[in-house]
Amino acid sequence: MKKRGFTLIELMVAVVVLAVLVAIAIPQFIPLQKRARESEVKSVAHAVQMAVEDYKVTPGQEGLKPSMAGELTVVATSYLPYIVQIKRNPFNQTQTYGMVGGGLVFGAPANIGQVGYQFTSQVMAYTVTCWGGDAGIVILTLVEGQ
């Protein structure tokens, strides 16, 4: 007589094997999420730097850097790619990078996931800084000319 299906022991062994695999995989997955979020913020910081460089070569602006929040707003709305403008802060999902004061700030970033543009003077290099998953931890600082 042919036996059909699985025995209870076979099913229990399969469940135990799956449980062991899940127990190994989940702790490895959580740090990857944080690294992916930080990577997204770093890509926005690079896009901001490229937008500022584009602003600097615009006729009438040659060599001038955004020196006020209003000028940084022009950079964000005119020179940042639209896909970056509508990106949400991957850590809190509430701020976008298209407006100064949300995900993009003039000055040092104050919250995780923010990208800050810091300007001292037209003769000093500007910096673009971004914070990662731990508040107060700078994950990338880009300086003019890098």
N, C-alpha and C positions, 0 to 999 in steps of 0.2 A: 504494500500500500504506500502511495506517495504522500509525503509530508508536505503541506503547504504552509507558507508563512514562516515567521521567526518565533523562536522560543523566548520565554521571558528572560532567561539568562543572556541570550544574544542581544536583546534590546537593552538590558541593563548595562552590558559591557559597552555598547555603542554610546549610551548616554554618558557613562563615566569618561570615555575617551573624549567626547565633545566638551565635557565640563573641564577637563584638564587643559585642552587647547584654548578654551575661552579664558581660563585663569591665567594662562601664559600671555595671551594676546592683549587683553585689556590694559594692563599696566604699561605695555609698550605703546599703546595707542594715544594715551592722554598727553604725554610730552610732545608727540607729533602734532597735535592740534595747536598747542601753544606756539610751536616753531612755525607752523603754517600761518598763523595770525601775525606773528612778528615779521615773517617774510612779506606778507601783504603790505604792512605798514612801511617796511623798507622800500618796497617798490613805489609807493606813493611819495616817499621822500626823494627818491631819484627823479620821479616825474616832476616834482616841485622844483628841484634844482635845474632840470632841463627847461622848464617854463621860465624861470628867472633868467637863464642864459638867453633864451629866445627874446625875452623882454629887452635885454641889454643890447641886442643887435637890431632892434626895431628902429627905422628911420626916425630921427628926432630924439631918440633915447640912447644913442650910441654910448656904450660904456656906463650908463647910469643904472644903479640898482634900485629896486623898490625901497623907499626910505620911510614909508608910512603904511599904516594898515590899509588905507584907501588904495594905494598903489599895488599892494599885495592882492587886494580884491580884484583889481584889473588883471593881474597876472593869473589869478585863479580862474577867473571867468573867461579870459580871452586866450590864454596860452596853455592851460592844462587841458589835456584831452578830455572830452566829455565823459568817457568811461571812468576816468579818475575822479572827475567832479562829482559824479553820482555814487561813488563807492562809499560804503558806510564803514565807520570804525569797526574793525572786526572783533574788538573786545567788548563793546557795549551796544553796537548796532543802532545807535541813536544819532551820531554825528556824521555828517558827510564832509568831504574834503573840498567841496566847491565854494564854500563861503568861509571867510576869515572869521574866527571866533568859535567855530565848531571843532571839526577834526583838524583844520589848519589854523594855526595861531601865529600872530605877529609877536615874536618874542619866544621865550623858552616854553616848551610844552609843560602843562600842569597835570595832565591826566594820561592814563595809559591809552595807547593807540593814537595819540595826537602827534602831529608833525608841526614843528615850530621853525619859523624863519627868523633869524636874528641878524639885525643890521646895526652896525656901530657908526660907520661913516662911509662916504664914497671912496675914501682911500684905503680903508680896512676891508679885509675879506669878510663876506657874509658867511653864515653857517646855517645849515638845515639839520635839525636834530629831531629824532623821534624816540618815543618811549615804548618799551615793550610790555610784556604781561605783568611784570612786577613794578608797582608804582615807584618812580624815582630811578629806575634803571634805564639808562640811555643805551639803546641797541644800535644806533648808528648816528654818526656825526659826519656830515659832508661839508667840506670847506670849498669856497670858490677856487676854481682851477683844478679840482680833483677829477 
